[in-house]
Structures are given as structure tokens and as C-alpha cells.
Amino acid sequence: MLWPLEDPVITQYFGEHFIDYSRWGYPGHNGLDLWTPVSPAVVVCIAGGTVLQTGWEEDGYGKFVVVLHPGGWRSYYAHLRSVYLRPGEAIKEGTPVGRMGATGNTTGPHLH
């Protein structure tokens, strides 16, 4: 399994900031936020699978991709600047997913 960004820096851990995320019914941050100084910040798939969904959430994930992996687990890539994939595509580990961005409900560029 790969990191989805080159030289990632963790900017927020899973479960942090309960008060901020309670408005969505979460017991804290529901993911791991990453940032990279590398430009362009290309996001890659952490493991092979099938693109389950791509979309847009104005008040949430912004531009996002969901990948279904063998065994039934899913990886999410959110707040993307651009999306390179379409639902139904079979992809391999390391396949470019999109570019890190700041779309949706975010305070700055990162990958959720």
C-alpha cells in the first residue's frame, strides 16, 4: 500500500477536534489530512481496485473519488482540485486519481 502523496505531511489525525465535527454527527475528524510541498501535488491510489464514485459536495468533500478495493474496503480522496478517473474504471496501485486541492469545506489545500 502506498501513501497517496509524495512526501506527505500529516496535518490532522483521525478522531481529532470533536467539537468541530460533532455538527456532522462524527465523534471527531473522520479521516487523515495530508499535505505535500511537492508541486504539482498529484494524488495516487493507495491500492488497486475499482472507482466506485466520483462527485462534488459543496459543504463537504468538494471534488472527491471513492475506490472499492478487494475485500470490500474503500479509500476516499477528497478536496481534490481535479479528478482524473470515472466510475467503473479498474485501477492499479499508484494510478493517478487527481490533484490535491481545496474544494468543498476546507481551510486550505490538502488531501482528506
Secondary structure, DSSP 8 states (H G I E B T S, - for coil): ---SSSS-EEEE-TT--HHHHGGGT-SS--S-EEE-S-SS-EEE-SS-EEEEEEEEETTTTEEEEEEE-TTS-EEEEEEEEEE---TT-EE-TT-EEEEEB--SS-SSSBB-
